[in-house]
Structures are given as structure tokens and as C-alpha cells.
């Protein structure tokens, strides 16, 4: 998803340029790349930090790493 949004940011910047970012007044008062850039930043944050200790993943499954380890143990027959 982050790669898709990064491609969208690149597409908009190649199409319209920087549009005078950050101080210009642009049509419709919105930069074309703004929303896609926000998605890139949010997805990068969660990619680096993880979902957190209050996430459903952590509360129900004991965390992502424990889930993966349990799957590996089932495949290789380790207990």
C-alpha cells in the first residue's frame, strides 16, 4: 500500500510539479499530492512502529511475532 501511495505522490509531482509548496495558494486550496503523501507517512509510521500494545492483534493473538512463530512451529512440528 505504501508503494502504491508513493507512486501516486511521484505521479502527481511529475504531473503538476511542486505547485509552489508550501506557501503558494493553489486552485481549490489543495495540493494534488497532499493526501497520498499523508498516507505514505502514516503507513511508514505503522510499518516502523507496529500496531501497538492495544491493537486487536496484540490483545487476541499475543502479537504478530508470536502468531508467526506459532505458524512456523506448526509447519516444522516443533512444540
C-alpha positions as a printed Julia matrix, in Angstrom:
79×3 Matrix{Float64}:
  0.0     0.0     0.0
  2.82    2.37    0.85
  4.49    1.71   -2.51
  1.2     2.48   -4.29
  0.83    5.78   -2.45
  4.49    6.62   -3.09
  3.83    6.03   -6.79
  0.8     8.34   -6.55
  2.9    11.09   -4.94
  5.54   10.69   -7.64
  2.87   10.76  -10.38
  1.34   13.97   -9.02
  4.7    15.68   -8.54
  5.79   14.77  -12.08
  2.43   15.94  -13.47
  1.98   19.2   -11.61
  5.36   19.94  -10.06
  5.65   21.22   -6.52
  2.77   23.68   -7.1
  4.62   26.27   -5.04
  4.61   24.08   -1.93
  4.32   25.09    0.93
  3.37   28.78    0.63
  1.5    29.09   -2.67
 -2.26   29.47   -2.93
 -3.34   26.77   -5.38
 -6.68   26.17   -7.07
 -9.22   24.52   -4.78
 -6.74   25.24   -1.94
 -5.38   21.7    -2.07
 -2.11   20.3    -3.37
 -2.68   17.24   -5.59
 -0.08   15.12   -3.8
 -1.19   16.04   -0.27
 -3.48   13.1     0.58
 -1.22   10.45   -0.94
  1.78   11.92    0.91
 -0.14   11.74    4.19
 -0.91    8.07    3.54
  2.79    7.38    2.88
  3.75    8.98    6.2
  1.06    7.16    8.21
  1.84    3.79    6.62
  5.57    4.32    7.18
  4.89    5.13   10.83
  2.9     1.94   11.39
  5.4    -0.06    9.35
  8.24    1.03   11.61
  6.43    1.1    14.96
  3.92   -1.72   14.6
  0.3    -1.63   15.66
  0.95   -1.11   19.36
  0.14   -2.87   22.6
 -3.58   -2.01   22.48
 -4.18   -3.43   19.0
 -6.57   -6.31   18.4
 -3.62   -8.33   17.1
 -1.76   -7.92   20.37
 -4.77   -8.49   22.63
 -6.28  -11.52   20.85
 -3.3   -13.27   19.25
 -0.48  -12.2    21.55
  1.28  -10.13   18.93
  2.37  -10.56   15.35
  5.7   -12.25   16.13
  4.02  -14.85   18.34
  1.49  -15.56   15.58
  4.25  -16.12   13.01
  6.26  -18.27   15.4
  3.21  -20.45   16.11
  2.73  -20.94   12.36
  6.37  -21.9    11.87
  6.16  -24.32   14.78
  3.09  -26.0    13.24
  4.81  -26.37    9.86
  8.03  -27.83   11.27
  6.37  -29.82   14.07
  8.08  -28.06   16.96
  6.21  -27.55   20.2
